[in-house]
Amino acid sequence: MKVFPYFLMAGAMALGTACSSTNTGSGTAGTTGGSTDAGSYSSASGTATGTSTSGAAGGAGMGSTSGTAGGSTSGMAGGSTSGTAGGSTSGMAGGSTSGTAGGSTGGSAGMGASGATSGTATSGTDAAADPTAFMATFATMQDPVFLMNAASSNLLEIKAGQMASQKATNPEVRKFAQMMVGHHTTATQELKAVAMPLGVTLPQIMMPVHQALADRLMNKSGKGFDEAYMDMMEAAHKLDIAMFEVKSKAAEKPTVQAFATKTLPMLRSHHTMADNLEKKVD
C-alpha cells in the first residue's frame, strides 16, 4: 500500500513535467511564429517600399494565428498599399507626363515655329525690297496701298535730296537735289489731302523698296556719291512713273485718279532731268 501512493506521486510528477514541456513547446512555437511574422512584416515593409508584396503574403501564412494577425496584416496593408500605389503612381505620373509633355512637345513646337517664322519674315522682306517684284504689283494695287507707296517715295526723294544738297560735289547735282526736296514736299501735302478723307494713314518711314534705293547712297562720297545719287534718281522715278500711270487710268476713287494724273507730268520731267544729269556725272 505504501508503494502504490509512491507510484501515484511519481506518475503525477511525470505528467506535470510532460505538460510543462508541452507548454514550453507551444510557447516556443509561438515565439518562433512571432519572430517569423516579425521577419515577414519587415520583409513586407521593405518590399512595399520597393516593388513586390509576395514576401508579405508568405509571412502571413507562416506564423501562428495570434502572431500573424498583428504583424502581417498591418504589414501588408500599410506597406504594400502605400509603397506600391504611392511609389509607382507618383513616379510614373510625375515623371513620364512632365518629361514627355515638357520636353518633346515644347521643344519641337518651339523650334518649328521659330524656324518657320524666321524663314518667312526674311523671305517676305527680300521680296518687298525687289523693284521688279514691286512693279509686278501695280496692276492689282488698291488705292490705299498706292497712296502709301506714293508717300514712301516722297520720303525717299526728300531725304535723299537733303543729303545730296550737302554731300554732292557737282553744282548741278546739288541744284537738282534741292528741287527734289521742294517738289516732293509739295506733293506730300497734296497727297495728304487725298488720303485723309479716305481714312488712309500715310507711313512716316520708307517702305522696303524705297529704303533699299536709299541704301545705295550709304558710304558714298565725292564723285562716287554724285553718280550713285543720280543713278538712284533714275530708278526711283522709273518706278513712280509706272505706278502713277496705272492709277491715272484705273483707280477705285476719282480723287486718287485725279491726283495720279496731275502728278505724272512732274515725275516724267524729273526722270528726264535725272537721265541727262546722270550722263554728265558718269
BELVENTA-V415542 format. One record per residue. N is the residue number from 0. RES is the residue in one small letter. D_FIRST is the distance of its C-alpha to the first C-alpha in whole Angstrom. Layout:
BEGIN
n	res	d_first
N	RES	D_FIRST
N	RES	D_FIRST
END
This chain:
BEGIN
n	res	d_first
0	m	0
1	k	4
2	v	5
3	f	5
4	p	7
5	y	9
6	f	10
7	l	11
8	m	13
9	a	15
10	g	16
11	a	17
12	m	19
13	a	20
14	l	22
15	g	23
16	t	25
17	a	26
18	c	28
19	s	29
20	s	31
21	t	32
22	n	34
23	t	35
24	g	37
25	s	38
26	g	39
27	t	41
28	a	42
29	g	44
30	t	45
31	t	47
32	g	48
33	g	49
34	s	51
35	t	52
36	d	54
37	a	55
38	g	57
39	s	58
40	y	59
41	s	61
42	s	63
43	a	64
44	s	65
45	g	67
46	t	68
47	a	69
48	t	72
49	g	73
50	t	73
51	s	70
52	t	67
53	s	65
54	g	63
55	a	62
56	a	61
57	g	59
58	g	57
59	a	56
60	g	54
61	m	52
62	g	50
63	s	47
64	t	49
65	s	48
66	g	50
67	t	53
68	a	54
69	g	55
70	g	56
71	s	58
72	t	59
73	s	61
74	g	62
75	m	64
76	a	65
77	g	67
78	g	67
79	s	69
80	t	71
81	s	73
82	g	73
83	t	74
84	a	76
85	g	77
86	g	78
87	s	80
88	t	82
89	s	83
90	g	84
91	m	86
92	a	87
93	g	89
94	g	89
95	s	91
96	t	93
97	s	95
98	g	95
99	t	97
100	a	99
101	g	100
102	g	101
103	s	102
104	t	104
105	g	105
106	g	106
107	s	108
108	a	110
109	g	111
110	m	112
111	g	114
112	a	116
113	s	117
114	g	118
115	a	120
116	t	121
117	s	123
118	g	124
119	t	126
120	a	127
121	t	129
122	s	130
123	g	132
124	t	133
125	d	135
126	a	137
127	a	138
128	a	140
129	d	141
130	p	145
131	t	145
132	a	142
133	f	143
134	m	147
135	a	145
136	t	144
137	f	147
138	a	148
139	t	145
140	m	144
141	q	144
142	d	146
143	p	144
144	v	143
145	f	146
146	l	147
147	m	144
148	n	145
149	a	149
150	a	148
151	s	146
152	s	149
153	n	151
154	l	148
155	l	149
156	e	152
157	i	152
158	k	150
159	a	151
160	g	155
161	q	154
162	m	152
163	a	155
164	s	158
165	q	156
166	k	156
167	a	158
168	t	161
169	n	164
170	p	166
171	e	166
172	v	162
173	r	161
174	k	164
175	f	162
176	a	159
177	q	160
178	m	162
179	m	158
180	v	157
181	g	159
182	h	160
183	h	156
184	t	155
185	t	158
186	a	156
187	t	153
188	q	154
189	e	155
190	l	152
191	k	150
192	a	152
193	v	152
194	a	148
195	m	147
196	p	148
197	l	146
198	g	143
199	v	143
200	t	141
201	l	143
202	p	141
203	q	142
204	i	141
205	m	142
206	m	141
207	p	139
208	v	142
209	h	145
210	q	142
211	a	143
212	l	146
213	a	146
214	d	144
215	r	147
216	l	148
217	m	146
218	n	146
219	k	150
220	s	153
221	g	157
222	k	158
223	g	155
224	f	154
225	d	158
226	e	157
227	a	153
228	y	154
229	m	157
230	d	155
231	m	152
232	m	155
233	e	156
234	a	153
235	a	152
236	h	155
237	k	155
238	l	151
239	d	153
240	i	156
241	a	154
242	m	151
243	f	154
244	e	156
245	v	153
246	k	153
247	s	157
248	k	157
249	a	153
250	a	151
251	e	149
252	k	151
253	p	155
254	t	154
255	v	153
256	q	155
257	a	158
258	f	156
259	a	156
260	t	160
261	k	161
262	t	159
263	l	160
264	p	163
265	m	162
266	l	159
267	r	162
268	s	164
269	h	162
270	h	161
271	t	164
272	m	165
273	a	161
274	d	162
275	n	166
276	l	164
277	e	162
278	k	164
279	k	166
280	v	163
281	d	161
END
